[in-house]
Amino acid sequence: MFTEIANAAEQAHEAVTEVASRATDTSEGVLASLGINSTLFVFQLINFAVVALIIWFLVLKPLTKKMSERQDKIEKSLIQAQEVKSNLRKSEQKYQEKIDQAKADAAGILEKAGIESKELGEKMKNKSKEEIELLVQQVKKNIQIEKQEMITEIKIKAGELVVAAMEKILEEKIDDKKDKEMILRSVKNIKVLL
């Protein structure tokens, strides 16, 4: 880098000296009339060119390079920010779609559960009715059986009472055979009365 600067400074110095030698011939009279020393002016011009080249190669060129790199970084960052922003929008849309789908699924499940609960309630209601009807029929049968047993028991007791009353009336004990016959006739008569 320094060699480039030195080469550039040499070339500038040679160019300036050549120009200065030509100019001194023709313009020595013009510069002198303005109060300018031409050799001093040429050296100042060379010094200015060297300083300008040094500043260009050591300061301005790296500075512009850094600024260009920085600008590229900023542009890349802006592009990445836009990509992140668009990805975020897409993610939000997908998230919202999933939420909407979940809501729709939940509503479907609730509706299905409601229908199933109604069906289950109807089944349980019908089953309870059937069980109650069976229970009522069983109770009716039991009542009928108990009624028959009570009627039979009443008939037997009534027959025994009749026999006991007859014994008192006749004041004699009837044998077992006559006793059974009399009970059967009394029971038949009671059936007729009932």
GIJOQUI-V509610 format. One record per pair of residues at least 4 apart in sequence whose ideal C-beta (glycine too) atoms are under 6 Angstrom apart, sorted by the first residue. I is the first residue (numbers start at 1). J is the second residue. Records with the same first field share a line. If there is no record, write none. Layout:
I=J / J
This chain:
5=53 / 54 / 57
8=53
9=50 / 53
12=49
13=46
16=20 / 42 / 45 / 46
19=23
20=24 / 42
23=27
24=28 / 38
27=31
28=32 / 38
31=36 / 38
36=41
54=58
55=59
56=60 / 61
57=61
59=63
150=154
154=158
155=187 / 190
158=190
159=183 / 186 / 187
162=186
163=182
166=170
174=178 / 179
